[in-house]
Amino acid sequence: MTVCYRLIPLLLLCACDEDGLPPARQDPLYSAQWHLKNTGQLGATAGVDINVEPVWQSGNEGRQVNINVTDDGVESTHQDLAANMLAGRSQNFLFPDNGRAADDPKGDNDQHGTAVAGLIAAARNQTGGRGVAPQARLSGNNLLARFTTLNASRALLQAQDITSISNNSWGHSDKTGELTASNVLLDAAIDTGSTARQGLGIVYLFAAGNGARRGLALPFRRMHPSRSARATMATTTIRPC
């Protein structure tokens, strides 16, 4: 996923690390985030990363980009996420059964969704790690806690008037090597979303390799988007090499 950042200009009088911030203002886990800056910290080849620091230094950190995370839930009060959560734009598919507000995206088991949200937009706040777009804004939901096709179609159109990117870490059952056919509701949702935001549209990202069996071809690890392929992309994880 290509997402951008903004870097606050600093006085030239300070000694700064390569990401443009003095050590005292670093997020403490940043040095371990090899995907953002690979220094060989895991015994891998230095430089094999997404090369995001020049993007930050050019003044882009995701400002005015709104990203919806559809997953098992998002801990919206997490100290690395709270500042970037869009008020009133998340969705609780367990409402009212879980006793939380209708716009509280927390799930019963939301470790994955919270981690995904952090990878995307954990704030630059001297706490924890940092997202690839630390000034992007987030919404989320707990679709996987109560998955139905109707709920999925609602998630795909969540906050459609302001959502730039819809991130979806779900699809066909893991380790089958099969595609799941789309259906009328999901096709209609993606078609609608592709022209939302006054024609700018929502970019839909689907996981290509979540839980993949070793040696499994990546295109088989996602829901097939049918005729709406113009608005969707498949992505997968990488590991240090």
Secondary structure, 3 states (H helix, E strand, C coil): CCCCECCCCCCCCCCCCCCCCCHHHCCCCHHHCCCCCCCCCCCCCCCCCCCCHHHHHCCCECCCCEEEEECCCCCCCCCCCHHHECCCCCECCCCCCCCCCCCCCCCCCCHHHHHHHHHHHCCCCCCCCCCCCCCCEEEEECHHHCCCHHHHHHHHCCCCCCCCEEEECCCCCCCCCCCECCCHHHHHHHHHHCCCCCCCCCEEEEECCCCCCCCCCHHHHCECCHHHHHHEEEECCCCCC
